[in-house]
Amino acid sequence: MKTKIFILLITAGLCSINRVMAQQQPYDMMVNGVKVIVQPSGNDIVEIQTIIKGGVANYPADKCGIESLAMTALSECGTMKHDKNSFKDQLDKVSGTVYGFSGKDFSIMRMNCIKSDFETVWPLYAEAITIPKFDPKEFARIKQDAINNLKEADSQPDAAINKYADKVAFAGRDFAKDPDGTVEIIEKLTPEETKAYYQSILTRSRMVVIVVADLDKSVIEQKVGQLLAAIKQGPPFELKKSFFRVYKNTFSAEQRDLATNYVEGVTSGPAPGTPDFNAFNVAMRIFAQRHFLDVRTNNGLSYAPQAWFNTGSTSVAKFAVSTTQPDKYIAVFDKLVDKVKTEGFKPDEVANMKITYLTGFYYRQETNQAQASGLANNEVLFNNWKRSLTFVGDVKKLTTEEVSDAFRKYIGNMVWVYQGDPKKVNPLNYTNGTLHKADNPVSQ
């Protein structure tokens, strides 16, 4: 009875939020050839995100990190009108935020302020995007910060195993590139080279602008129009999606002096916009719960086993554990996967997870920043920012069979990677199994 009441309350809450969102009338418009997506916020916060598409596809492997460094430099190295300290001081006076960062599929230059300070923060934001200075002294500082962050990440086993998994699984593909780069690459980058690179990708053809704020349409058109007028059109650009298929089980190990051992597996996942995407997302969330229960609770093999759907222009399923008994883990994993493929998921699992998934979706929409990020992801990866308006209905319609079949279809052969003591693991246990073969192989 308590579970039913909880679900009814959550459902009522979702319906209420959905009605509020529907009343706010999001829209898009073209300004100087760039799509501008506007979500009225119903509050006094202004969140604007300028997207530059491409991510790791924009640069060769020997320049990994250049885009990340460039995006950081926009707000950390001053502009042609303000040095770094003056730029920061003006933002601090009004508690405004301007900064950039990059990912595997796109980069974002973000601004956030209260509506009454928009006229103060916007000019700084526009300067950072259109006339960044790349001051050598400040560039040296952010370059050293980037190097320090890379070293720190490498010392964190969870981050290190994930980067190692990408490097091995995506070898020869763009997704093998780390947006943060490597110490060796970052050390060689100059402010001149990084600025030239930034100017090469700053084109209207790569851009999308997201506005989550209660600003008049005419104000948005004017401000964004002035910003884009200073930016060249550039050649046509389309973010390419690729399907990741593993043709056979593989195992790669790296010796590391760690207190425990780290294992991560990578396999296929449906691309954004394909029919299986939502079903697989639900399937992986259910599997993550089963994985946690079986690996930690029932067998005591790991304190934090994980399973997740890593989405992007190349989408994959990932599984990870830290364990002192890696061979026992793979035995448990194989048995669990086999059980799901044989029996499928239970109707109550699917029903409960759909509620949990939708609740999480709305929780993630609580801030203007989160709403803007959601619109950006849907537009860049799905070519459809309006997906957020139909998402709830699409998930509610999913059946138990669709969710189970999606898992069977994509969970196939695995790329396994390992960091720790090689003596503690038998690679044959990871490569000889037959349980990872997908029931319905997906074409490349």
LORO-170942 format. One line per field, with one value per residue (C-alpha): residue number from 1; residue in three letters; x, y, z. Coordinates in steps of 0.001 Angstrom, whole numbers, plus 500000, padded with zeros to 6 digits. Example, Ala and Ser with C-alpha at 12.3 -4.5 7.8 and 13.67 -1.06 7.14 Angstrom:
% LORO-170942
n	1 2
res	ALA SER
east	512300 513670
north	495500 498940
up	507800 507140
% end
This chain:
% LORO-170942
n	1 2 3 4 5 6 7 8 9 10 11 12 13 14 15 16 17 18 19 20 21 22 23 24 25 26 27 28 29 30 31 32 33 34 35 36 37 38 39 40 41 42 43 44 45 46 47 48 49 50 51 52 53 54 55 56 57 58 59 60 61 62 63 64 65 66 67 68 69 70 71 72 73 74 75 76 77 78 79 80 81 82 83 84 85 86 87 88 89 90 91 92 93 94 95 96 97 98 99 100 101 102 103 104 105 106 107 108 109 110 111 112 113 114 115 116 117 118 119 120 121 122 123 124 125 126 127 128 129 130 131 132 133 134 135 136 137 138 139 140 141 142 143 144 145 146 147 148 149 150 151 152 153 154 155 156 157 158 159 160 161 162 163 164 165 166 167 168 169 170 171 172 173 174 175 176 177 178 179 180 181 182 183 184 185 186 187 188 189 190 191 192 193 194 195 196 197 198 199 200 201 202 203 204 205 206 207 208 209 210 211 212 213 214 215 216 217 218 219 220 221 222 223 224 225 226 227 228 229 230 231 232 233 234 235 236 237 238 239 240 241 242 243 244 245 246 247 248 249 250 251 252 253 254 255 256 257 258 259 260 261 262 263 264 265 266 267 268 269 270 271 272 273 274 275 276 277 278 279 280 281 282 283 284 285 286 287 288 289 290 291 292 293 294 295 296 297 298 299 300 301 302 303 304 305 306 307 308 309 310 311 312 313 314 315 316 317 318 319 320 321 322 323 324 325 326 327 328 329 330 331 332 333 334 335 336 337 338 339 340 341 342 343 344 345 346 347 348 349 350 351 352 353 354 355 356 357 358 359 360 361 362 363 364 365 366 367 368 369 370 371 372 373 374 375 376 377 378 379 380 381 382 383 384 385 386 387 388 389 390 391 392 393 394 395 396 397 398 399 400 401 402 403 404 405 406 407 408 409 410 411 412 413 414 415 416 417 418 419 420 421 422 423 424 425 426 427 428 429 430 431 432 433 434 435 436 437 438 439 440 441 442 443 444
res	MET LYS THR LYS ILE PHE ILE LEU LEU ILE THR ALA GLY LEU CYS SER ILE ASN ARG VAL MET ALA GLN GLN GLN PRO TYR ASP MET MET VAL ASN GLY VAL LYS VAL ILE VAL GLN PRO SER GLY ASN ASP ILE VAL GLU ILE GLN THR ILE ILE LYS GLY GLY VAL ALA ASN TYR PRO ALA ASP LYS CYS GLY ILE GLU SER LEU ALA MET THR ALA LEU SER GLU CYS GLY THR MET LYS HIS ASP LYS ASN SER PHE LYS ASP GLN LEU ASP LYS VAL SER GLY THR VAL TYR GLY PHE SER GLY LYS ASP PHE SER ILE MET ARG MET ASN CYS ILE LYS SER ASP PHE GLU THR VAL TRP PRO LEU TYR ALA GLU ALA ILE THR ILE PRO LYS PHE ASP PRO LYS GLU PHE ALA ARG ILE LYS GLN ASP ALA ILE ASN ASN LEU LYS GLU ALA ASP SER GLN PRO ASP ALA ALA ILE ASN LYS TYR ALA ASP LYS VAL ALA PHE ALA GLY ARG ASP PHE ALA LYS ASP PRO ASP GLY THR VAL GLU ILE ILE GLU LYS LEU THR PRO GLU GLU THR LYS ALA TYR TYR GLN SER ILE LEU THR ARG SER ARG MET VAL VAL ILE VAL VAL ALA ASP LEU ASP LYS SER VAL ILE GLU GLN LYS VAL GLY GLN LEU LEU ALA ALA ILE LYS GLN GLY PRO PRO PHE GLU LEU LYS LYS SER PHE PHE ARG VAL TYR LYS ASN THR PHE SER ALA GLU GLN ARG ASP LEU ALA THR ASN TYR VAL GLU GLY VAL THR SER GLY PRO ALA PRO GLY THR PRO ASP PHE ASN ALA PHE ASN VAL ALA MET ARG ILE PHE ALA GLN ARG HIS PHE LEU ASP VAL ARG THR ASN ASN GLY LEU SER TYR ALA PRO GLN ALA TRP PHE ASN THR GLY SER THR SER VAL ALA LYS PHE ALA VAL SER THR THR GLN PRO ASP LYS TYR ILE ALA VAL PHE ASP LYS LEU VAL ASP LYS VAL LYS THR GLU GLY PHE LYS PRO ASP GLU VAL ALA ASN MET LYS ILE THR TYR LEU THR GLY PHE TYR TYR ARG GLN GLU THR ASN GLN ALA GLN ALA SER GLY LEU ALA ASN ASN GLU VAL LEU PHE ASN ASN TRP LYS ARG SER LEU THR PHE VAL GLY ASP VAL LYS LYS LEU THR THR GLU GLU VAL SER ASP ALA PHE ARG LYS TYR ILE GLY ASN MET VAL TRP VAL TYR GLN GLY ASP PRO LYS LYS VAL ASN PRO LEU ASN TYR THR ASN GLY THR LEU HIS LYS ALA ASP ASN PRO VAL SER GLN
east	500000 502801 504473 501220 500676 504278 503878 500572 502171 505141 502854 500745 503888 505140 501810 501861 505392 504519 501564 503792 506409 503753 502499 505941 505944 509560 510392 513238 514234 517018 519312 522051 521810 522126 519342 518476 516373 514496 512913 511090 512141 509483 512208 514759 517773 519326 521155 522710 524802 526569 527333 530180 529609 532231 534151 536874 536101 537444 541125 543708 544853 548114 546179 543896 543142 543500 539766 539400 542275 540834 537414 538992 541105 538046 537183 540541 542961 541140 539717 540885 538899 539558 542483 541665 541427 539178 536981 536616 536087 533096 531533 532186 530403 527145 527795 527739 529258 531046 533119 533694 534318 534484 533290 533451 530668 530556 531868 529876 530446 528107 526816 524545 523281 520136 517964 518695 522426 522002 523189 526392 527209 526199 528896 531565 530163 530175 533755 534946 533487 534412 537578 539452 543027 544856 547298 550589 551005 547459 547654 550709 548712 545696 547999 549700 546290 545285 548468 547891 544303 545453 547963 545365 542849 545433 545974 542248 541664 538020 538902 542032 540251 537527 540072 541982 538760 538037 541587 541437 537817 537804 541311 541381 538145 537576 536108 539513 540608 540464 539019 541316 544400 547602 550388 552761 550372 549272 552870 553576 550539 551161 548697 549114 548345 545419 543910 544240 542525 539667 539170 539005 536089 534247 531821 528075 527725 528820 526802 523563 522525 520362 518552 516671 515362 512403 513761 511786 512204 513311 516069 517338 517325 519220 521877 522496 522409 525151 527218 526904 527610 531243 531527 532147 529664 532135 531562 528518 528961 527123 527961 528493 527162 528798 527723 530201 530292 532565 533274 534939 535667 539024 541020 543736 545653 547810 550036 549228 550233 546775 545126 542542 541995 539813 537821 535730 533797 532539 529976 527340 524489 521866 522587 520539 517392 517128 513985 515762 517307 514738 514117 517827 518204 515562 517080 520529 519083 517357 520476 522543 520346 520629 524377 524806 522667 524425 528004 528012 525124 524946 528622 530607 532942 532969 531883 530604 529846 528505 526637 525551 524611 527194 525391 526860 527477 529013 526910 528056 527129 529747 530262 532873 534033 536932 537588 540202 538643 538310 537818 534913 533399 533314 531646 528901 528580 528243 525578 523630 523718 522665 519709 518465 518839 517015 514214 514052 513053 509984 506951 507139 510855 510093 507080 509008 512076 510026 508713 512216 513658 511013 511355 515099 514437 512365 514794 517478 515313 515107 517672 517953 521402 520080 517246 519697 522002 519080 518048 521644 522004 518720 519499 523088 522720 519110 518787 515571 515407 511652 512353 512176 508491 507591 510050 507659 505023 507609 508974 505521 504627 507600 506651 508468 509200 510753 513018 514092 514653 516792 519100 519333 520018 522944 524679 527074 530817 532896 536067 537409 540214 541988 544288 545984 547893 547960 548631 545166 543291 542984 542317 540747 537791 537024 537614 536410 532842 529913 527388 528384 527206 524323 521061 520331 523622 523302 524853 527721
north	500000 502450 501796 502494 505731 506809 506135 508053 511028 511010 510694 513599 515654 514861 515855 519129 519979 518955 521389 524215 523481 523326 526802 528339 527873 527160 528157 528448 530979 531518 534481 535124 531502 530070 528243 529972 527881 529759 528311 530959 530294 531791 533228 536049 533954 534265 531186 531312 528582 528944 525536 524737 521316 518707 517964 515359 515197 518754 517970 515222 512874 514747 517904 516413 519044 522057 522757 522352 524745 527216 527214 527807 530634 532568 533655 533129 535017 538316 539954 542684 545141 543790 542024 538936 540735 543490 540906 538878 541916 543056 539609 539363 542668 541190 537503 536757 533629 533246 530190 527560 523818 521023 517448 514650 515985 519734 522646 525180 528813 529610 532747 533001 536050 537583 539419 542876 542335 541046 544304 544098 540444 540069 542410 540462 537193 538507 539761 536411 534630 537093 538912 536717 537810 534548 536543 534547 534940 533856 531096 529665 529626 527777 525391 524460 524055 521676 519646 519454 518315 515587 514278 514333 512472 509827 509270 508592 504922 505357 508134 506343 503061 504916 506806 503591 501866 504614 504492 500726 500339 503255 502814 504357 506282 509874 508767 507410 511029 512516 516071 516972 515871 514488 516124 515734 517419 520235 521126 521880 524026 527752 530616 531481 527960 527554 530909 530042 526713 528423 530887 527976 526295 529502 529434 529984 526672 524842 526877 526608 529184 528156 530776 529856 533158 535500 537892 539536 537861 541170 541547 538032 538622 541895 540645 537325 538983 541407 538548 536429 539331 539182 535448 533947 531503 528692 525544 523339 521068 517940 515944 512370 509461 506046 502660 500881 497143 494651 491637 489524 489607 491209 491821 494421 494820 497583 497076 499528 499469 499785 498617 496779 495989 497870 496291 498006 496554 498390 497191 498474 500883 502442 505835 508873 509106 505392 503422 501445 504419 505026 501314 500628 503548 502015 498548 499702 501380 498169 496152 498580 497801 494050 494388 496261 493756 490697 491966 493856 492650 488985 488265 491011 491477 495272 498253 500245 498182 500309 499833 502730 503875 506366 508415 510526 510482 507090 505493 502525 500483 500322 498116 498744 497406 497664 494251 492010 489032 489951 486377 485839 489099 488035 484754 486653 489122 486383 484609 487836 488773 485262 485405 488711 487511 484286 485595 489299 491945 491729 493969 495568 496340 498143 499994 501180 502171 504227 506233 506570 507568 510256 511562 511914 513695 516331 516662 517428 520220 522185 524838 527039 525606 522039 522966 524623 521606 519302 521398 521457 517672 517023 519453 518331 514572 513990 516900 517630 519941 519299 515743 517070 517880 514340 512421 511642 510164 508158 506566 505836 503884 501503 497864 495203 493344 496404 497020 493379 493084 496227 494700 491441 493276 495425 493636 491518 490968 493081 495087 494445 496491 495963 498010 496504 493308 491136 488066 488364 487895 485203 486907 483719 484155 487433 486309 482693 483161 482862 484779 488165 487349 489648 487885 490307 491642 495211 496252 498729
up	500000 500871 497512 495641 497556 496841 493119 493031 494767 492396 489368 490583 491086 487613 486073 487989 486852 483309 483268 484496 481843 479136 480096 479624 475838 474821 471252 468791 466162 463668 464293 461717 460615 464146 465997 469263 471659 474362 477495 479572 483138 485370 487625 487757 486733 483264 481958 478493 476914 473583 472104 469712 468158 467366 470540 470035 466302 465933 466534 465879 468634 469111 470054 472708 475322 473043 472948 476703 477272 474767 476421 479832 478428 477247 480773 482506 480237 479839 476718 474379 476539 480044 481649 483692 487035 485708 483972 487156 489352 487319 487524 491256 491909 490644 491435 487705 486174 482837 481966 479296 479236 476691 476302 473778 471538 472110 474130 476124 476984 479843 481558 484572 486459 487883 485379 486799 486113 482565 480976 483039 482447 478798 477395 479312 477981 474413 474820 476107 473085 470348 471472 473978 474648 475452 477590 477777 481537 482340 479726 481469 484703 483303 481441 484709 486340 483546 484019 487777 487221 484831 487349 490098 487908 487077 490798 491253 490324 489308 486862 485645 484792 482875 480773 480174 479080 476534 475216 474657 473543 471100 469692 466224 466825 467861 471197 472227 472607 476085 475954 478867 476902 478346 480299 477346 474892 477198 478045 474365 473628 473156 473552 469860 468674 471049 470044 466355 466996 468853 466016 463561 465360 466272 463354 463203 461370 464545 466997 468944 471546 474512 476596 479772 481095 481130 478506 475724 472370 470844 473456 472783 469008 469398 471815 470115 466697 467717 469134 465992 463665 464805 464015 460573 459058 458349 456280 456952 459958 461099 464215 463065 465106 465049 466373 468619 468058 469810 467582 470262 473964 474748 477910 478483 481732 483143 486169 488949 492574 494111 497306 495214 491535 489077 486258 483577 480654 477569 475040 472623 473208 470914 469376 470423 468325 467569 468590 471324 473114 475866 476447 476816 479213 481472 481043 482157 485230 486277 485544 487623 490625 490079 489498 492783 494701 493301 493385 496675 498824 497865 497179 498938 495952 495700 497760 494774 491644 488795 485530 483343 479852 478612 475960 473200 469460 470256 472993 475072 478116 480866 483914 486599 489961 492340 493837 495394 493580 489886 488689 491061 489850 486199 487176 489003 486131 483500 485528 486033 482339 481364 483775 482342 478768 479538 481750 480899 483413 485611 484936 488395 487897 484658 486066 489128 487136 484694 487651 489108 485726 485144 488694 488150 484870 486626 489510 486944 485529 488768 487810 484734 484115 484107 481739 479366 479466 478698 475714 474472 474718 472949 470161 469536 470037 468973 466522 468393 471405 471581 472721 476289 475664 474541 476709 479558 477280 475359 478536 479962 476809 477134 477685 479693 476466 474819 477811 478044 474299 474258 476862 474924 471692 472791 475659 473641 473463 475835 475884 479389 480937 484228 486451 489477 490162 486989 489136 490652 487365 484689 481325 479937 482284 480494 476909 476712 477873 475482 477543 476142 472639 471690 470851 468021 466619 465452 462151 462119
% end
